[in-house]
Amino acid sequence: MLIAPAQSGGPHGGDRVAAPIRITVYDCAADEAAVFRELAPRYGVALTITDAPPSAATVALAVGSRCVSVSHKARIPNAVLDLLGAAGVRYLSTRSAGTDHVDAAHARSLGIEVDGVSYSPDGVADHTLMLMLMALRNARSAVVRAEAQDFTPGDRRSRELRDLTVGVIGTGRIGTAVMTRLRGFGCRVLGYDRVAAAGAGGLDELLERSDIVSLHVPLTAETEHLLDRERLARMRPDAIVVNTGRGALIDTGALVAALEAGRLGGAALDVVEGEEGVFYVDRRDRPVEDELFLRLRRLPNVLITPHTAYYTDRALRDTVESTIRTCLDFEGVRHA
């Protein structure tokens, strides 16, 4: 369904232009569209907004827009990139920090620059801490028992963060925000980044010393399956792995095998390898067929949330504003 284009005046804080910069926004939910429309007049942009993803059927909406915006929810096929390039698109903003769902090299070959956006790290950091605490306090089993009117405390006592060591892999904006929160709990915090280690001698040492390992690195060819079978084996048998980054940072098959064999204490996952077609879809009447995903779900020491760590009102506004700003930057238009 096409949402009618939004028109606006000249850019806020910059020179008025003869025609406003046009941006086509794909796969846009109603709440996102409302914020885009609210901010468009301030920045002097004209918008074409649709809730449909970019495809052969919708590429015509990008004609006249050098800049387009896509969501992070599905991979953009190279064939669609070809069509966008032929339509005159030269800049693609992903409305996400990561751009791994777009073949950036192929886009560059078409003359299309691909870039992510920045938004407040606090929502993802808060969600990460929530997952850690839920895993430590056996929250999943407690809720299931309570819903079944079994109000016993269970047969496994919880652990407290203050007594543990938490390893944070990736010390960028989100990882740093997680580390700041963790220090408030009084636990020991180790950090590791591929560019510059922060507080740990190396990744293997962090894995061996940590009771909880939390992932906050982008997904690249170098970080895919960062936690593979060998690295998972280095972790303590009662350790918990938390992932609010990208699902493919963990080798899911190796993770399931370690959990089923009792070689790992648990997992709390907001992202899962192969989540496309499962997350963001109501599957109550359509069984999930991914066997590894089903095995994960069956494990009592695994928590799964459907890629919603970013899903806050503040992050929404930040993402929309950053999308508009980066498009204007690409076009060389000054803005406040």
Phi, psi and omega in degrees: 000130179271130173266130188305146182300148176256130179254160181202175181269208185287163183292141179291128175076007181224187181284141176289139180249159183297320179227137181292152174295132179258134179234130174261124185249115182262160173051048190254119178288164185299320181290325174296315181300322180297320180287320176303315182293324178295320186272341184305313181298325181297324185258358176068043179243153173253134187241140163246120188239133177222148176273000178271150176284164175295134181199178177300329182282339186243000185295334180299336179293340181272351179298127184094354178245113174287338182245132173231157178236135179233158178275177180264003195281342181212151177292139177268112182297150178299328179297326177287322175300320177302316181293320179296319178298318179293334179279354178101008179289135180233355180214129181236116178259134190265357185049040176200158177289321180270152179237022186290347179272006177234134176282091186297325180295317179294319179300317179299323179295340179264359183084021180252125175272134180247134181211150174268187179235165176248145176213168183306131179282355191292322180298313179294320179297317178299315181297321178300314179296322177301314180297318178302311183294320178297319179294316181293326183266013178053042189295324183299310182293327179295317179293318179298316179297315182297321179295333177269009181064028170261103186259024174283157183283357182088171185257009181231119180287153180278167172247157180252140182303324184300337183266002192242167172249128181246127177258126181251116180261112185104105186248041172281206185299314182287313179301319178295320178296323176295315180298321178299316179294320182298322181297333177293340178272353178082012180273167174278135185237127174247142179232146177219135174225143182295335180277312181213117178297143181228092174092006177217151182287343181168173183296315182298320179296318178300315181297321182288332185265346191266141172274332175228136176239126184240131187259128182215041177249155176289157177273117177225179177299329181281332184258354177300130184056041175305318172264092178261189183302317182295315182288324176298326180292338178283342183284156178296148183294342177253012182285157179242135176254133180241132181227111172241020180265267176222143186301321186285001171295339180243136171287104187298320179300317179293323179296313180299317180298317180295319180292316182294331180273357180077020180269004179213144187283332181168175178215142176232112194235123170264347179226144183223139177302130181076025183288343181302132182088351176249301177289149182070015178230137175281107184253021182298328180253010182223102185301143174284135185255354181288110187295319179296319178298317179295321178295321175300311184298327183287341183285128184290342181259024177239131174249135177228127169242148192275065176053056183239011180301327182278351197276073177232161180295323178295315180296324178300310181296317178301317184294315180296314181295319179295324177300312181296316182297316182293325176295318178295321177300317180299321181278357179074026180263128179289146178209160180281000000 
